[in-house]
Amino acid sequence: MFSLEITVQASSSSAEKWVVDGKVLELDDSNFDSAIAAFDCVLVDFYAPWCVHCKRLSPQLDIAAPALAALKEPIVIAKVDADKFRWLATKFDIDGFPTLKIFMHGLPMDYNGPRKADLLVRYLKKFVAPDVSILDSDSAISNFVEAAGTYFPIYIGFGLNESVISDMAKKYKKKAWFSVAKDFSENMMVLHDFDKVPALVVRHPSYDEQSVFYGPFDVEFLEDFVKQNMFPLVMPITYDTLKSLDNDERKIVLTIVEDENDEKSKKLIRILKSAASANRDLVFGYVGIKQWEDFADTFGANKKTKLPKMVVWNRNEDYLTVNGSESIDLRRPGIASIMISGGLQGRENNRDKN
């Protein structure tokens, strides 16, 4: 059993005590600000009593709460009846139930992670982990990768000094894991597919992808690599992945197919990856009409449309359609192009000698 008592001075004449005991806190208009001020990291569930999805989520939060409270840097779970306390719902733009938000040092951010208790705990540990983890053996590296899970990209600096990536780690702490490996064997070099040091490796476990950066490790080049590798080469476009791209200024090369899971679409996605690897200044994504019909329809794509259809989208209202007999240069002039005309017509892959 554990219990951590925190006292928050609410005014010159009163104080409110909060106890970290592994239970989900029930908040309302009168104590919300006090609770958020008391803890470094709070996950808040904005729910409605009549919501079926909320009722399913509640037991998972009850299971996760003691595990998160027991961390060296405790994470507290709280809930608010947003249907009753509508002022709080309005203040934090709650427009559906349940909505989860993380409050880090009082600042709110959307929670788009898993909602099953064990996965939720693993996901949230990221927010109270060190900016840069120091790994001093092969087993430490393996354990770090396993503990990091699959929801964030994992950056490992082999033979890099912690100071080289510390600024990036602080800046992108909420979006990725960062570490440096001080001691490792050749087996690790083979496993992570690099052949010299220093090297910065980024892994995307859920997509089975990784990339290697050998420098230069000047801030400009390093940040370009970190930013451009926050996402996989070609990503499925869903409500959550779109939200994750909110602060990314790159245009999206969006391919619309009938069904993301059929073999023809999978073949096209594999080809798009080769183009995306040479164009990290663009985001490559795909969506199936079967998976998200309403979104595809905003680009004039439906079950009667000749597919696949490709658009270049700046995430405002403007987009360039690339279909029919048109082609889009997916790398640089003279290097590669993919032609779309109801199917994959052809692909050039000639390297620019320059």
N, C-alpha and C positions, 0 to 999 in steps of 0.2 A: 504494500500500500504506500501511496505517496500523497503528499499534500503540500502545496506551495501557496502561501498567503501573500497577497499583494494589496497594499493600501493605496488608494488614489484620492488625493485631496480634491474634493469637488468644489469646495468654496472655503472661505475663511472660517466658517463655522461648522462644516460637516465634512466627513470623509466616508468613502465607500470602500468596503473590503471585497476583493475577489479572490477566490480560492481555486487553484488549479488542482482539481482532484479527479480528472479523467471523465467528468460528466459534461454533457452538452449544456451550455448556458442558455437560458431563456431570456432574451432581451426585448425591450420595448422602448417607447419614446423617452422614458424617464432615465434609463440607465445605459442606453446604447453608447453614447459618446464616452462615458466613463469606462466602459469595458474595452472599447477600442483603444483608449489611451493607456490602459493598464498593461497591455500585452504587445510584444513586438510583432507577432503574427497571429491573426485570427481568421479562420474560415467561417463565413457567415452564410447560413442557409435562409434565404428569403422564401417562405413557403405560404401556402394557403391550406387551412384545415380540410377543405373539401377536395383538394387535388390528389388524384390517385397516384400520380408519379411521386408526389411529395411523401405520401404514406409509404411507398416502396423505398425511398431514399432514407427515411428517418432511421430505420434499424441499422443501416450501413454506417451512418454517422455515429450512432451509439457505440458500435463496435470499434470504429476508428479512434474515437476520442481518447480512450485511456492510453493507447499506443503512442499517439501524438503528444499527449501530456507528459509522457515519461521520457521524452527526448531530452538531451542535454540542454538544448534550446527549445523549450516547450512551445507547441502549437496548440491553440485553443480552438475548439469548435463551438459555435453559437448559432442560435436560430431566432428568427423574427417572424411573427405572424404578419406578413406584409399585407394581407387582406384586411386586417384589423387596424394596423398602424400604417396607414396609407401615406402619412407624411414622410416616413422613412423610405417607403417604396418609391415615392416621387423623387425624393432627394437623390437616390442612387439609381434612377432610371430603370426600375424593375417593371418589365412589361410581360412577364410570363413566370410560371411556377413549375418546378422550383428553379430559382436562380441562385447560383453560388458566387460569392465574391471573396477574394483574399484581401485582407487589410494588413499591409506591411508598414509598420511604424505609422499607422493611421491613414495611409494612402490606399484607396481601393483599386483593385484590378480584377478583371473577369477571370473566373476559374473555368477552364475548358478541358480539364483533365478527367480521369476515370471516376466513377461513382461507386464502385465496389470497394468495400472497406480496405482490403489488403493492398489493392492497387492505389487507392487514394492516399494511404499512408506513405507508400513508396514515392509517389508523385510529390507530395507536400514536403518531404524531407529536403528536397532541392532548395527550398526557400530559406532554410536555416543552416544549410551546409556551408563550409568554408568557401570563400571565393575561389581559391585554388587549393586542391588537395595534393599533398606531396606523397608520391608513391616510391617506395624504396626496394621493391622486389617484384618478380614475376607474379607471385601470388597476390600481392597488393594491387597490381594492375588488374588482374582477373577479378578480384573481389570488388574493386571500384566499378568496373564495367557492369558486373552483375547487379550490384546494388543500385546503380544509376537507372536501371530499367530501360524502357523503350520509348518514352514520351518526349525526351529531350535529346538533341544531338550531344555527343560526347567528344570533347577536345582533349587530346593527350599530347603534351609536349615532351618528346623524347630527346634527352640531352639539352633541354632548354632550361634556362634559369627562370625561376618563378617570376622575377621582376619583369621579364619580357612580356608575359601575358596577363599580369595582374590587373592592369588598367582595363583590358578587354573583358576580363572575368568579372570585374565590378560592374562594368557598363551593361553586360549581357547576362548577368547573374540569373535573372528570371526566365531566361530563354534557353540556357545550355549549361552543361557540366564542364568544368575546366580542371585540369590537373597537369602536373609535370612528373615524369618518371625519371628518378635519379639513377636507378640501377636496374638493369634488365638484361636478359640473355638474347642470343641470336634467335631463339625460338620466338620471342616477342616481335622481333623485326620481321620474321617470316609471316607470323600471324597477322600483323598489322600492315604488311606489304610496303615496307620502306627499307632502303638499302644504305642510308647514310644518316648521320646526325650533324647538326640538330634538324629535327623534323617535327612538324605539327600535324598530327593525324586527327581527322574528324570522322566519327562513326555515326551512322543513322541505323540503329539496330532494327527498328521496325520495318525498314526498307532494304535491309541487308546491303547497305552502301557505305563506302568510305572514300575519303580523298586525302592526299598528302601534300603538304606545303613545305618546301625546302628554303623558303626565304625569297627575297631579303626580308628581315624581320623589323624593318622600319614601320612606324605606326601606320602610315597610309596603306602599305601593302598588306600588313598583317590584318588590319580592320577590313579591308576589302575581302580577304579570304574568309575571315570569320563571318561577316555579314552574308556573303554569297553562298556560304555552305550551311546556313541555319536551316535550310530546307533541302529535301532530297532533290535529285536531278529533275524528276517529273513527279508532281504530286497530285493526288486526287483532290478535286475541288468540292468541298463540303462547306456547310455553314461554319463549322469550327476552323477549318483551314483558311477560309477567307478572313475570319477575324484575326487569325494569327499573322496575317499579312498586312494588317492595318498600318504599321509603321514602316513598311517596306515600299520604297519609291519606285521599284522596277516595274516595267510593263509586264503583263501576263500574256504569254503565247498560249491560248486556250484551244484545245482540240475537243470537239464535241463528237461523241460516238453514240451508237444506239444503246450498247450495253458494255459497261467497263469490263465485264467478266468474260466476254466471249473471246475466243482465240484470235480472231482478226484484230480486235482492239488491243489485246495483250502484245501482239506482234508489232503493231503500230507504236505502242508505248515504248517498247524496247528500242525501236529506231529513233524515237524522239529523244531518248536518253543520250544517244551519241551526239546529237545536235546540241542538247542542253549542256553537255560537259564542256563544250567550247564557247558557250554563251552564258556565263554566269551573271552577266549584267541584265539578263532577262529571267523571268520566272516561267517555267513550263508547267502547265497543268492540263488535266483532262476531266471531263465529266460525261457521264452517260445519261441519255434521256430517260432511260429506265430508272436510274438512280436519283436524278433531280430534274424532273421534267420542267418545273416552273422556271428554274434558273436557266436551263438551256433555251427556253422559249423567249427569254429576254434578248437573245441574240438571233432570233428568227429561226431557231432550230426546233423541229418537232418530228413526229413520226413520219411525216410526208416529205421531209427534207432529204436531199441527197447527202449522204454522210460517207466518211467523216467530214466535218466542217471545221475550219480553223479560223480563229480571229485573234488579232492582236489588240489587247484591251488595256487602257490606262486606268481602269477602275473608276472612271467617271462615266459619262454617258457615251463617250466616243470610243469607237472600235473600228478596226479595219478588217473586213471580211476577206478571207483568202480561200477561194474554192473555185469550182468550175475549172477553167484552163489556166488560172493564175498560179503563181508559185511564190513562196516566201523564202527569202534567203535567211537560213537559220544560223549561219555562222558569220562569215564576212564575204564580200564580193569575191567570186572565184574559188571559194572553198567548198561550200555545200549548199544544196537546196533540197527541199522536199516539196513535191507537187501533190496537190490534193484534188481529186476529181471523182468523188463518189467512192474512192478507194485509193490505195497507195499506188501511184503510177511508176514512180522511180526515185532513185536517190543517187546523187553524186557524192563522191567522197575523195576529192582530190586535194591534197595538202598544198597550201600556199608556200612556195619556196622561200618567200620573204619572211 
